[in-house]
Amino acid sequence: MDRTLVTQVYQNLIGNALKFNDQDIAQIHLTAQVENGETVLGVKDGGICIKEDYAQQIFAPFKRLHGRGEYEGSGIGLSICRKAVECHGGKI
């Protein structure tokens, strides 16, 4: 396991959970469990949500669902997460 990549995944996901939160207090839940012999790591938040129609395309490089004026960022964070997870034989 490449700890640097896993750290980067969590930094991006937690950063997005904070950035795309419309509540006064952000709630972020991290989980880790073993299912059918595989480790499943999770990040759950109470953010603005992603419509099911966009659930896969947001992992493409530079794909943004909001204009640059609405939220900061380059649009590559989730694509980095996807590549890092896939490098470990996983899926996101």
Summary of the structure (lengths in Angstrom):
residues: 92
radius of gyration: 13.6
end to end distance: 16.2
largest distance: 43.5
contacts: 195
relative contact order: 0.20
helix: 37%
strand: 17%
